[in-house]
Structures are given as structure tokens and as C-alpha cells.
Amino acid sequence: MWRRSLALVALLTAPIAEAQDRPKISLVLPSGIASETVQIDYFLTGPFGGYGGFVRAESNRASYDIEPFVDGRPAENIKIIAYLHGCEIAVLDLTFSGAPIEQWLDCYPVGSVSLRGQLSPATMTRTQSREIEVNYLAMWSHQFFGIADGPVTSIRLGTVRPDRDGRFEIALPDFYNQSSLRDGAIQFILRDAKTGNIIAFLKPAGTTLHSPNWLSVQAFYPIVQLVAEGQLRQPRP
């Protein structure tokens, strides 16, 4: 009986040990970067086809690992989009030959640009738990990853609490100055700060229901009037 139990344990733990021994892609963070704020998306290609994933951010990490295997089969190419707070977005295109890869992520400081806005009606923000989440949508990510569909890479830039009149101001990274990132957009989501639940997707006022619910990346932003999607005027026939 004991022999059978030990054999079963060995059988179950063998794949785990094998996975732990596989070579990995290690992304080393610069000093001074809060690891819990790092956002990393990647796409693997190989004999299995294509596989996309992301790294789950944790505190007190000096590096993050990516497993370059899918169903036990090694990837041949790994493409990575990495955002470190206060730094330019980094893109990596790595070839995997079966050996471990240690890749340092450099931080090239990026400037900031102020965005001021107002949510209408202001009653949507009278509750203290309301906050606006601001994201960068990397419209260029499909072309970089070599895919035709699926959600674009989204990078959370921050959150802001509007005042009682619905006004807010937030400093955003100056992605317009990084020309390769101009093919992107700024997205606004109204959330419940306590639960994280989405209350509404927000769009610039004056647009139609069929207009994109985002702003294009700009060098300078005008004061943005935002409304919930359900409040938008219907397009004229």
C-alpha cells in the first residue's frame, strides 16, 4: 500500500518538478521600481501556434519570469510589452533556443502631461466611492504581436476621484513624445472604488453611440467633457 502511494505521489509531482526545471525568460527590474506597479504582456509563437499571457504583478520582486512553453512544447519567439511606472513602454522581441534568458528592463524616464476633465452629470460622482480609471490602449499591439484579433493591450495609468462637480485632473505619461506609441488611445472607466465593479464606460461628450469610447494620444489635451455611453446622443438618420 505504501509503495503504491509513493509511486502515485512521484507520478503526480514529476510534471511539477519538470516544469520547475525548465529554462525561463527572466525580466530583471531596475532598482527603485515598485514591482507591484509593473505591467507585462507577452505573446509566444512556436509549434503550438500562438499563445498570449500576462505577468501577475506582486510586491517585493526583483524580477519576473515568463515560462516559454505551451503544453510542454517550447516557444521559438517571445514578444513582450512592458510598462514600468514613470518609464517609456518597452517592447522586446526575443528568440528562444532552449537556454535560459536573462533580460534587463531599462527605465527611460518619460515626461508627463496634464489631462483635465469633467464628468456629466455630476450626480454620478456624488458618491465617495466613485473613481475614474484611466488606461492606455496600445492599438499597435496587434501588429507587434502578429495577431489579427482579440483585445488590444491595455495599460492602467492611474485612477482619480472626481470632485462633487465631476471635475478631475490627472497627470499622464507623455506617450506622444514616444512616436511609436502615438497609435494609441486613452480610455476612461467609472468604477466603484470599494468593489472595483464597472459602473460605466465613459466617452467624450458630443460623440455618437458608434464612436470609439476613448481619446487619441495627444501632445496636449483640452478639457475633456465625459458622459456615460448610455447618455450619448443617437446618431442622426
LOTIRO-817332 format. One line per field, with one value per residue (C-alpha): residue in one letter; x negated, y, z; residue number from 1. Coordinates in steps of 0.2 Angstrom, whole numbers, always signed. Last residue first. Layout:
<selos>
rest <- A, ... $
px <- X, ... $
py <- Y, ... $
pz <- Z, ... $
nr <- NUM, ... $
</selos>
This chain:
<selos>
rest <- P, R, P, Q, R, L, Q, G, E, A, V, L, Q, V, I, P, Y, F, A, Q, V, S, L, W, N, P, S, H, L, T, T, G, A, P, K, L, F, A, I, I, N, G, T, K, A, D, R, L, I, F, Q, I, A, G, D, R, L, S, S, Q, N, Y, F, D, P, L, A, I, E, F, R, G, D, R, D, P, R, V, T, G, L, R, I, S, T, V, P, G, D, A, I, G, F, F, Q, H, S, W, M, A, L, Y, N, V, E, I, E, R, S, Q, T, R, T, M, T, A, P, S, L, Q, G, R, L, S, V, S, G, V, P, Y, C, D, L, W, Q, E, I, P, A, G, S, F, T, L, D, L, V, A, I, E, C, G, H, L, Y, A, I, I, K, I, N, E, A, P, R, G, D, V, F, P, E, I, D, Y, S, A, R, N, S, E, A, R, V, F, G, G, Y, G, G, F, P, G, T, L, F, Y, D, I, Q, V, T, E, S, A, I, G, S, P, L, V, L, S, I, K, P, R, D, Q, A, E, A, I, P, A, T, L, L, A, V, L, A, L, S, R, R, W, M $
px <- +153, +144, +133, +141, +135, +124, +131, +129, +111, +108, +103, +86, +81, +62, +53, +41, +26, +9, -4, +11, +15, +32, +47, +58, +75, +75, +89, +105, +115, +112, +99, +104, +97, +81, +84, +85, +88, +100, +101, +88, +85, +69, +78, +73, +68, +84, +78, +80, +69, +60, +49, +34, +29, +14, +5, -5, -16, -29, -32, -37, -34, -15, -17, -19, -14, +2, +5, +23, +36, +54, +71, +87, +95, +93, +75, +69, +58, +43, +36, +20, +11, +18, +11, +22, +15, +28, +42, +43, +40, +27, +11, -7, -12, -18, -3, +9, +0, +2, +18, +10, +24, +19, +30, +38, +49, +61, +67, +83, +83, +87, +104, +108, +99, +113, +123, +110, +120, +108, +90, +77, +60, +42, +27, +9, -6, -20, -38, -45, -60, -70, -70, -79, -72, -86, -84, -90, -87, -88, -93, -81, -83, -71, -72, -67, -57, -56, -45, -47, -34, -44, -46, -37, -28, -36, -27, -32, -26, -35, -37, -43, -49, -53, -41, -45, -32, -26, -8, -14, -32, -42, -38, -40, -48, -48, -62, -67, -50, -45, -26, -17, -11, -4, -13, -2, +2, +4, +1, -2, -4, -9, -25, -30, -24, -23, -14, -18, -10, -20, -13, -24, -15, -18, -37, -39, -54, -69, -81, -78, -68, -75, -65, -69, -64, -64, -73, -63, -67, -51, -41, -50, -47, -29, -27, -36, -25, -10, -19, -30, -15, -7, -23, -23, -5, -8, -23, -14, +0 $
py <- +297, +307, +297, +295, +306, +299, +295, +276, +278, +288, +306, +314, +333, +334, +350, +350, +338, +342, +331, +319, +301, +298, +299, +284, +277, +275, +282, +271, +279, +296, +309, +326, +322, +312, +294, +285, +266, +264, +257, +244, +235, +238, +234, +249, +261, +258, +261, +274, +269, +281, +276, +285, +279, +273, +275, +288, +275, +273, +292, +292, +311, +307, +295, +309, +299, +305, +318, +318, +331, +329, +338, +330, +344, +335, +331, +317, +304, +299, +282, +278, +273, +255, +248, +239, +228, +226, +213, +199, +200, +199, +194, +197, +203, +220, +222, +218, +229, +245, +250, +250, +256, +267, +267, +279, +273, +286, +284, +283, +278, +295, +295, +312, +306, +301, +317, +327, +324, +325, +320, +334, +333, +339, +330, +335, +329, +319, +316, +298, +292, +278, +263, +248, +230, +218, +201, +185, +171, +152, +141, +132, +142, +156, +171, +188, +203, +216, +231, +244, +257, +273, +275, +283, +267, +252, +246, +230, +224, +207, +196, +179, +168, +149, +143, +126, +112, +106, +111, +129, +133, +149, +152, +170, +175, +192, +201, +210, +207, +215, +217, +206, +209, +194, +193, +192, +180, +176, +160, +156, +141, +125, +123, +140, +158, +166, +183, +194, +207, +215, +228, +234, +243, +229, +229, +246, +252, +259, +247, +242, +226, +210, +200, +182, +171, +153, +136, +121, +114, +120, +112, +95, +96, +99, +85, +73, +78, +67, +52, +53, +54, +39, +29, +33, +28, +12, +8, +12, +0 $
pz <- -198, -185, -172, -155, -141, -128, -111, -112, -115, -99, -101, -102, -105, -109, -105, -120, -120, -126, -135, -140, -139, -146, -134, -130, -131, -150, -159, -163, -149, -155, -150, -142, -125, -124, -119, -102, -99, -84, -67, -68, -51, -42, -26, -15, -28, -38, -56, -70, -85, -96, -111, -118, -135, -145, -162, -154, -146, -159, -158, -140, -136, -138, -124, -112, -97, -89, -75, -69, -66, -61, -61, -58, -48, -31, -35, -46, -39, -50, -55, -64, -80, -82, -98, -110, -124, -138, -136, -149, -167, -181, -172, -176, -158, -165, -177, -163, -151, -161, -154, -137, -126, -112, -97, -85, -70, -64, -46, -37, -18, -12, -20, -28, -44, -55, -48, -58, -74, -83, -79, -80, -87, -85, -93, -88, -97, -90, -96, -98, -90, -99, -87, -93, -92, -90, -99, -93, -105, -100, -114, -126, -142, -138, -149, -141, -147, -133, -132, -118, -113, -108, -89, -75, -70, -79, -94, -103, -120, -124, -139, -137, -152, -153, -140, -132, -131, -114, -117, -120, -115, -113, -95, -91, -75, -66, -57, -42, -33, -17, -22, -35, -53, -62, -78, -94, -107, -126, -135, -153, -164, -154, -165, -159, -155, -138, -134, -119, -108, -93, -81, -67, -52, -40, -44, -37, -47, -37, -45, -62, -65, -71, -84, -83, -98, -91, -93, -87, -70, -62, -76, -73, -55, -57, -70, -58, -43, -48, -53, -38, -27, -36, -33, -15, -13, -22, -11, +5, +0 $
nr <- 237, 236, 235, 234, 233, 232, 231, 230, 229, 228, 227, 226, 225, 224, 223, 222, 221, 220, 219, 218, 217, 216, 215, 214, 213, 212, 211, 210, 209, 208, 207, 206, 205, 204, 203, 202, 201, 200, 199, 198, 197, 196, 195, 194, 193, 192, 191, 190, 189, 188, 187, 186, 185, 184, 183, 182, 181, 180, 179, 178, 177, 176, 175, 174, 173, 172, 171, 170, 169, 168, 167, 166, 165, 164, 163, 162, 161, 160, 159, 158, 157, 156, 155, 154, 153, 152, 151, 150, 149, 148, 147, 146, 145, 144, 143, 142, 141, 140, 139, 138, 137, 136, 135, 134, 133, 132, 131, 130, 129, 128, 127, 126, 125, 124, 123, 122, 121, 120, 119, 118, 117, 116, 115, 114, 113, 112, 111, 110, 109, 108, 107, 106, 105, 104, 103, 102, 101, 100, 99, 98, 97, 96, 95, 94, 93, 92, 91, 90, 89, 88, 87, 86, 85, 84, 83, 82, 81, 80, 79, 78, 77, 76, 75, 74, 73, 72, 71, 70, 69, 68, 67, 66, 65, 64, 63, 62, 61, 60, 59, 58, 57, 56, 55, 54, 53, 52, 51, 50, 49, 48, 47, 46, 45, 44, 43, 42, 41, 40, 39, 38, 37, 36, 35, 34, 33, 32, 31, 30, 29, 28, 27, 26, 25, 24, 23, 22, 21, 20, 19, 18, 17, 16, 15, 14, 13, 12, 11, 10, 9, 8, 7, 6, 5, 4, 3, 2, 1 $
</selos>
